[in-house]
């Protein structure tokens, strides 16, 4: 159950960060240092999600194919 909560919490953080980036970009422009910084933070969250959850799905699929 904790894994589902962790996944949901990470997805919420990603959504909040993405909305923050869009707001800043609209106000300041895409190349503003604050927008770039938020974009890099969003990238880190997305990378964490991909590493944690996409690899799990891939490993699960591999295990089913091998069995």
C-alpha positions in Angstrom: 0.0 0.0 0.0 2.9 2.4 0.8 4.2 2.0 -2.7 0.9 3.3 -4.2 1.0 6.2 -1.8 4.6 7.0 -2.6 3.8 6.9 -6.3 0.7 9.1 -5.9 2.8 11.6 -3.8 5.5 11.7 -6.5 2.9 12.3 -9.2 1.4 15.1 -7.2 4.8 16.7 -6.7 5.4 16.4 -10.5 2.1 18.0 -11.3 2.7 20.9 -8.8 6.2 21.5 -10.2 5.0 21.4 -13.8 2.2 24.0 -13.1 4.7 26.2 -11.2 7.1 26.0 -14.2 4.3 27.0 -16.7 3.2 29.9 -14.5 6.8 31.2 -14.2 7.5 30.7 -17.9 4.4 32.6 -18.9 5.3 35.5 -16.7 9.1 35.6 -17.0 9.9 33.8 -20.3 11.3 30.4 -21.0 15.0 31.4 -20.7 14.7 33.1 -17.3 17.0 31.5 -14.7 14.1 30.8 -12.3 12.2 29.0 -15.1 15.3 27.0 -16.0 15.8 26.1 -12.3 12.2 24.9 -11.9 12.5 22.9 -15.1 15.6 21.2 -13.8 13.8 20.3 -10.6 10.9 18.9 -12.6 13.4 16.9 -14.7 14.8 15.4 -11.5 11.3 14.4 -10.3 10.5 12.9 -13.7 13.7 10.9 -13.7 13.0 9.6 -10.2 9.5 8.5 -11.3 10.9 6.8 -14.4 13.7 5.0 -12.6 11.4 3.8 -9.8 8.2 2.9 -11.6 9.0 2.4 -15.3 11.8 -0.1 -14.4 9.4 -1.9 -12.1 6.9 -2.3 -14.9 9.6 -3.5 -17.3 11.0 -6.0 -14.8 7.5 -7.3 -14.1 6.9 -7.8 -17.8 10.3 -9.5 -18.3 9.5 -11.9 -15.4 6.2 -12.8 -17.0 7.8 -13.5 -20.4 10.5 -15.7 -18.9 8.1 -17.8 -16.7 
